[in-house]
Amino acid sequence: MSFLARHRIILPVVSLAVLLAATFYMQPRAMSYFGLNLLFNLAVPIALATIAQMMIIMVNDIDLSLGAFVSLVACVTATFLNDTPMLGLLILLALILSYALLGALIHALDLPAIVVTLGMSFVWGGLALFILPSPGGASPDWLRTLMTVKPPIVPMAVVASVIIAAVTHLLIIRSGIGTVLRGVGGNATSVARAGWPVIRLKAFAYGLAGLFGVLAGMTLVGLTTSADANIALRYTLLSIAGVILGGGEFIGGKVSPTGAVIGALTLTLAASFLSFMRLSPDWQIGAQGAILILVLTARLIFSRRGEA
């Protein structure tokens, strides 16, 4: 096994460092507290959404409804949570529970997750439009205050990303339950033979995805101060890209929470970098895809060299 295969975190770190250096070269003023704050302004909700997607990929599934789900959470946060906090909290808890039930249903009926979640994306999107037919609402004051805190030395987005990476690393990599969850992705049959209820584990993984999806929607509203039914639709593809860019794989339960957060930071930074290059917004999504393909190609090349 190659050195890079054993240390999946290296390539995401190098990718982020190279992109950050290129950004500073093109825009030296970004090398400041204020500059970093602008570069990584939306990094926290994207990182949380990426972790949510990672929970699903970890058990060999994929979630095509995540962007619509985060948008729905944003609409609930900007309306119910702001106007009637208790009702808003109950709705958010119900959404997390619905995600867990979805995971149990997919496993119990042996349904393809990609099809089920694609269908659920229309459900989440419809509910979001029902709650907020047009852009509006307002962020709860406490949430806005939390997201605009200015810690010393580095911006809040960087501090929060480090905390997210540390917490999820302890949960998924270091804890016993995290090892079992990754085992479901590696070999669910062996996990079942060991006495673990796979349906409950899948429900738990999906519940964790729902939790981080809810946090992503809430933090997004805390930054934007309002919501829209389509505010986070692009998070579906961004989250998948972030997981893979961070060293994760679609099968085998091979994921890296720290790498996923770094992947999310890289994608966030890529958008700013492409703006500095004065690239048309119409081309930016394609350019982000090209960056992802380059990194994945490099990972594949090093992996094959290690096997040779």
C-alpha positions as a Python dict, from the first residue, in 0.01 Angstrom:
ca = {
    (1, 'M'): (0, 0, 0),
    (2, 'S'): (138, 342, -95),
    (3, 'F'): (222, 618, 151),
    (4, 'L'): (-63, 834, 14),
    (5, 'A'): (-307, 547, 43),
    (6, 'R'): (-219, 507, 410),
    (7, 'H'): (-232, 883, 474),
    (8, 'R'): (-537, 1002, 281),
    (9, 'I'): (-518, 1345, 444),
    (10, 'I'): (-198, 1446, 264),
    (11, 'L'): (-338, 1515, -84),
    (12, 'P'): (-632, 1728, 41),
    (13, 'V'): (-394, 1932, 258),
    (14, 'V'): (-153, 1986, -32),
    (15, 'S'): (-442, 2083, -262),
    (16, 'L'): (-571, 2340, -14),
    (17, 'A'): (-220, 2479, 48),
    (18, 'V'): (-146, 2516, -325),
    (19, 'L'): (-480, 2686, -391),
    (20, 'L'): (-434, 2916, -93),
    (21, 'A'): (-84, 3011, -208),
    (22, 'A'): (-212, 3083, -559),
    (23, 'T'): (-491, 3298, -416),
    (24, 'F'): (-248, 3499, -204),
    (25, 'Y'): (-20, 3541, -505),
    (26, 'M'): (-302, 3679, -718),
    (27, 'Q'): (-453, 3887, -438),
    (28, 'P'): (-196, 3971, -165),
    (29, 'R'): (-457, 4170, 30),
    (30, 'A'): (-634, 3842, 104),
    (31, 'M'): (-345, 3752, 333),
    (32, 'S'): (-513, 3912, 635),
    (33, 'Y'): (-782, 3842, 894),
    (34, 'F'): (-1042, 4026, 687),
    (35, 'G'): (-925, 3861, 366),
    (36, 'L'): (-943, 3509, 509),
    (37, 'N'): (-1287, 3588, 648),
    (38, 'L'): (-1408, 3678, 299),
    (39, 'L'): (-1240, 3378, 135),
    (40, 'F'): (-1397, 3126, 374),
    (41, 'N'): (-1719, 3312, 450),
    (42, 'L'): (-1951, 3023, 358),
    (43, 'A'): (-1712, 2744, 454),
    (44, 'V'): (-1897, 2638, 770),
    (45, 'P'): (-2233, 2538, 614),
    (46, 'I'): (-2053, 2370, 323),
    (47, 'A'): (-1829, 2177, 566),
    (48, 'L'): (-2131, 2065, 770),
    (49, 'A'): (-2315, 1958, 454),
    (50, 'T'): (-2006, 1765, 341),
    (51, 'I'): (-1992, 1583, 675),
    (52, 'A'): (-2363, 1501, 635),
    (53, 'Q'): (-2295, 1350, 293),
    (54, 'M'): (-1994, 1164, 434),
    (55, 'M'): (-2221, 986, 684),
    (56, 'I'): (-2428, 850, 395),
    (57, 'I'): (-2130, 758, 176),
    (58, 'M'): (-1973, 586, 478),
    (59, 'V'): (-2247, 318, 465),
    (60, 'N'): (-2217, 276, 84),
    (61, 'D'): (-2512, 502, -4),
    (62, 'I'): (-2534, 846, -162),
    (63, 'D'): (-2773, 1132, -88),
    (64, 'L'): (-2905, 1334, -382),
    (65, 'S'): (-3152, 1523, -162),
    (66, 'L'): (-2906, 1694, 70),
    (67, 'G'): (-2912, 2033, -102),
    (68, 'A'): (-3293, 2046, -97),
    (69, 'F'): (-3291, 1928, 266),
    (70, 'V'): (-3050, 2203, 373),
    (71, 'S'): (-3268, 2456, 187),
    (72, 'L'): (-3574, 2332, 376),
    (73, 'V'): (-3390, 2363, 706),
    (74, 'A'): (-3289, 2717, 611),
    (75, 'C'): (-3654, 2806, 543),
    (76, 'V'): (-3764, 2657, 877),
    (77, 'T'): (-3485, 2844, 1058),
    (78, 'A'): (-3570, 3180, 898),
    (79, 'T'): (-3941, 3144, 975),
    (80, 'F'): (-4054, 2907, 1251),
    (81, 'L'): (-3730, 2903, 1453),
    (82, 'N'): (-3718, 3282, 1442),
    (83, 'D'): (-4087, 3351, 1511),
    (84, 'T'): (-4182, 3055, 1735),
    (85, 'P'): (-3857, 2894, 1854),
    (86, 'M'): (-4016, 2593, 2027),
    (87, 'L'): (-4219, 2494, 1720),
    (88, 'G'): (-3916, 2552, 1498),
    (89, 'L'): (-3704, 2327, 1720),
    (90, 'L'): (-3966, 2051, 1707),
    (91, 'I'): (-3979, 2071, 1327),
    (92, 'L'): (-3600, 2044, 1303),
    (93, 'L'): (-3599, 1743, 1537),
    (94, 'A'): (-3872, 1584, 1323),
    (95, 'L'): (-3658, 1637, 1013),
    (96, 'I'): (-3363, 1461, 1178),
    (97, 'L'): (-3590, 1173, 1279),
    (98, 'S'): (-3730, 1152, 925),
    (99, 'Y'): (-3375, 1111, 792),
    (100, 'A'): (-3313, 824, 1034),
    (101, 'L'): (-3639, 657, 932),
    (102, 'L'): (-3542, 701, 567),
    (103, 'G'): (-3218, 513, 628),
    (104, 'A'): (-3403, 230, 802),
    (105, 'L'): (-3656, 211, 519),
    (106, 'I'): (-3386, 198, 250),
    (107, 'H'): (-3213, -90, 428),
    (108, 'A'): (-3530, -281, 525),
    (109, 'L'): (-3673, -280, 172),
    (110, 'D'): (-3331, -300, 2),
    (111, 'L'): (-3407, 12, -201),
    (112, 'P'): (-3144, 200, -406),
    (113, 'A'): (-3054, 506, -198),
    (114, 'I'): (-2974, 713, -506),
    (115, 'V'): (-3332, 674, -633),
    (116, 'V'): (-3502, 722, -295),
    (117, 'T'): (-3303, 1034, -211),
    (118, 'L'): (-3362, 1176, -557),
    (119, 'G'): (-3734, 1140, -495),
    (120, 'M'): (-3700, 1292, -147),
    (121, 'S'): (-3531, 1596, -299),
    (122, 'F'): (-3864, 1688, -457),
    (123, 'V'): (-4040, 1636, -122),
    (124, 'W'): (-3795, 1861, 64),
    (125, 'G'): (-3808, 2118, -215),
    (126, 'G'): (-4186, 2124, -214),
    (127, 'L'): (-4201, 2171, 162),
    (128, 'A'): (-3946, 2452, 140),
    (129, 'L'): (-4156, 2632, -121),
    (130, 'F'): (-4468, 2582, 90),
    (131, 'I'): (-4300, 2740, 393),
    (132, 'L'): (-4128, 3020, 203),
    (133, 'P'): (-4273, 3078, -148),
    (134, 'S'): (-4042, 3375, -203),
    (135, 'P'): (-3704, 3471, -53),
    (136, 'G'): (-3739, 3622, 293),
    (137, 'G'): (-3753, 3541, 660),
    (138, 'A'): (-3489, 3644, 910),
    (139, 'S'): (-3213, 3481, 1107),
    (140, 'P'): (-3266, 3445, 1484),
    (141, 'D'): (-3057, 3706, 1664),
    (142, 'W'): (-2864, 3450, 1866),
    (143, 'L'): (-2771, 3257, 1553),
    (144, 'R'): (-2656, 3568, 1371),
    (145, 'T'): (-2448, 3670, 1672),
    (146, 'L'): (-2289, 3324, 1691),
    (147, 'M'): (-2195, 3320, 1323),
    (148, 'T'): (-2044, 3670, 1330),
    (149, 'V'): (-1822, 3617, 1634),
    (150, 'K'): (-1469, 3743, 1569),
    (151, 'P'): (-1215, 3527, 1754),
    (152, 'P'): (-854, 3646, 1774),
    (153, 'I'): (-588, 3550, 1516),
    (154, 'V'): (-810, 3356, 1270),
    (155, 'P'): (-1170, 3408, 1150),
    (156, 'M'): (-1469, 3221, 1290),
    (157, 'A'): (-1503, 3009, 973),
    (158, 'V'): (-1156, 2861, 1023),
    (159, 'V'): (-1207, 2801, 1396),
    (160, 'A'): (-1545, 2637, 1336),
    (161, 'S'): (-1401, 2416, 1061),
    (162, 'V'): (-1127, 2292, 1295),
    (163, 'I'): (-1387, 2213, 1562),
    (164, 'I'): (-1609, 2028, 1311),
    (165, 'A'): (-1311, 1824, 1189),
    (166, 'A'): (-1199, 1738, 1544),
    (167, 'V'): (-1545, 1637, 1667),
    (168, 'T'): (-1628, 1422, 1364),
    (169, 'H'): (-1281, 1262, 1370),
    (170, 'L'): (-1335, 1154, 1730),
    (171, 'L'): (-1686, 1030, 1650),
    (172, 'I'): (-1614, 837, 1329),
    (173, 'I'): (-1247, 737, 1353),
    (174, 'R'): (-1172, 709, 1723),
    (175, 'S'): (-1498, 589, 1880),
    (176, 'G'): (-1627, 231, 1884),
    (177, 'I'): (-1959, 317, 1720),
    (178, 'G'): (-1775, 502, 1444),
    (179, 'T'): (-1567, 193, 1372),
    (180, 'V'): (-1883, -19, 1349),
    (181, 'L'): (-2050, 234, 1119),
    (182, 'R'): (-1751, 224, 886),
    (183, 'G'): (-1770, -152, 908),
    (184, 'V'): (-2123, -138, 765),
    (185, 'G'): (-1974, 26, 457),
    (186, 'G'): (-1686, -220, 448),
    (187, 'N'): (-1876, -545, 499),
    (188, 'A'): (-2232, -523, 631),
    (189, 'T'): (-2268, -903, 634),
    (190, 'S'): (-1977, -945, 874),
    (191, 'V'): (-2113, -670, 1098),
    (192, 'A'): (-2451, -846, 1108),
    (193, 'R'): (-2285, -1181, 1190),
    (194, 'A'): (-2105, -1011, 1477),
    (195, 'G'): (-2444, -936, 1629),
    (196, 'W'): (-2490, -573, 1534),
    (197, 'P'): (-2835, -469, 1401),
    (198, 'V'): (-2744, -324, 1062),
    (199, 'I'): (-3083, -157, 1016),
    (200, 'R'): (-3031, 43, 1336),
    (201, 'L'): (-2678, 133, 1236),
    (202, 'K'): (-2799, 259, 898),
    (203, 'A'): (-3074, 457, 1069),
    (204, 'F'): (-2812, 606, 1305),
    (205, 'A'): (-2585, 701, 1014),
    (206, 'Y'): (-2873, 869, 833),
    (207, 'G'): (-2978, 1038, 1158),
    (208, 'L'): (-2627, 1182, 1193),
    (209, 'A'): (-2650, 1303, 833),
    (210, 'G'): (-2981, 1470, 917),
    (211, 'L'): (-2826, 1634, 1224),
    (212, 'F'): (-2535, 1780, 1029),
    (213, 'G'): (-2771, 1880, 748),
    (214, 'V'): (-2981, 2072, 1000),
    (215, 'L'): (-2668, 2243, 1137),
    (216, 'A'): (-2565, 2332, 781),
    (217, 'G'): (-2899, 2499, 710),
    (218, 'M'): (-2898, 2688, 1039),
    (219, 'T'): (-2545, 2821, 996),
    (220, 'L'): (-2622, 2921, 637),
    (221, 'V'): (-2912, 3137, 756),
    (222, 'G'): (-2690, 3277, 1031),
    (223, 'L'): (-2454, 3402, 760),
    (224, 'T'): (-2705, 3514, 497),
    (225, 'T'): (-2964, 3648, 750),
    (226, 'S'): (-3253, 3522, 530),
    (227, 'A'): (-3357, 3214, 336),
    (228, 'D'): (-3482, 3090, 2),
    (229, 'A'): (-3628, 2754, -105),
    (230, 'N'): (-3336, 2711, -349),
    (231, 'I'): (-3061, 2860, -134),
    (232, 'A'): (-2853, 2542, -98),
    (233, 'L'): (-2939, 2323, -398),
    (234, 'R'): (-2576, 2322, -515),
    (235, 'Y'): (-2471, 2171, -181),
    (236, 'T'): (-2566, 1824, -309),
    (237, 'L'): (-2284, 1812, -561),
    (238, 'L'): (-2048, 2023, -349),
    (239, 'S'): (-2084, 1783, -57),
    (240, 'I'): (-2016, 1477, -272),
    (241, 'A'): (-1713, 1648, -425),
    (242, 'G'): (-1588, 1751, -80),
    (243, 'V'): (-1602, 1395, 52),
    (244, 'I'): (-1420, 1249, -248),
    (245, 'L'): (-1171, 1535, -262),
    (246, 'G'): (-1101, 1474, 107),
    (247, 'G'): (-992, 1114, 49),
    (248, 'G'): (-1323, 932, 80),
    (249, 'E'): (-1447, 658, -153),
    (250, 'F'): (-1796, 561, -262),
    (251, 'I'): (-1762, 204, -135),
    (252, 'G'): (-1584, 26, 147),
    (253, 'G'): (-1662, 266, 430),
    (254, 'K'): (-1341, 454, 353),
    (255, 'V'): (-1393, 812, 467),
    (256, 'S'): (-1188, 1086, 632),
    (257, 'P'): (-1379, 1344, 839),
    (258, 'T'): (-1081, 1579, 854),
    (259, 'G'): (-1021, 1533, 483),
    (260, 'A'): (-1389, 1602, 410),
    (261, 'V'): (-1370, 1935, 596),
    (262, 'I'): (-1049, 2024, 411),
    (263, 'G'): (-1220, 1927, 84),
    (264, 'A'): (-1507, 2162, 169),
    (265, 'L'): (-1260, 2442, 246),
    (266, 'T'): (-1083, 2377, -84),
    (267, 'L'): (-1405, 2400, -283),
    (268, 'T'): (-1502, 2719, -98),
    (269, 'L'): (-1161, 2868, -171),
    (270, 'A'): (-1178, 2756, -535),
    (271, 'A'): (-1484, 2976, -589),
    (272, 'S'): (-1298, 3280, -453),
    (273, 'F'): (-985, 3195, -654),
    (274, 'L'): (-1184, 3172, -977),
    (275, 'S'): (-1346, 3507, -899),
    (276, 'F'): (-1001, 3662, -862),
    (277, 'M'): (-919, 3521, -1206),
    (278, 'R'): (-1224, 3716, -1332),
    (279, 'L'): (-1372, 3398, -1465),
    (280, 'S'): (-1737, 3425, -1561),
    (281, 'P'): (-1974, 3268, -1303),
    (282, 'D'): (-2109, 3053, -1586),
    (283, 'W'): (-1771, 2884, -1613),
    (284, 'Q'): (-1685, 2866, -1243),
    (285, 'I'): (-1876, 2544, -1173),
    (286, 'G'): (-1700, 2374, -1463),
    (287, 'A'): (-1364, 2502, -1342),
    (288, 'Q'): (-1435, 2369, -991),
    (289, 'G'): (-1507, 2031, -1150),
    (290, 'A'): (-1178, 2047, -1339),
    (291, 'I'): (-989, 2113, -1013),
    (292, 'L'): (-1160, 1812, -856),
    (293, 'I'): (-1072, 1589, -1153),
    (294, 'L'): (-706, 1699, -1135),
    (295, 'V'): (-682, 1614, -765),
    (296, 'L'): (-852, 1278, -811),
    (297, 'T'): (-627, 1197, -1106),
    (298, 'A'): (-322, 1272, -893),
    (299, 'R'): (-458, 1045, -618),
    (300, 'L'): (-517, 762, -864),
    (301, 'I'): (-169, 796, -1015),
    (302, 'F'): (2, 782, -674),
    (303, 'S'): (-216, 489, -565),
    (304, 'R'): (-127, 285, -873),
    (305, 'R'): (242, 364, -833),
    (306, 'G'): (221, 239, -477),
    (307, 'E'): (63, -88, -590),
    (308, 'A'): (319, -142, -866),
}
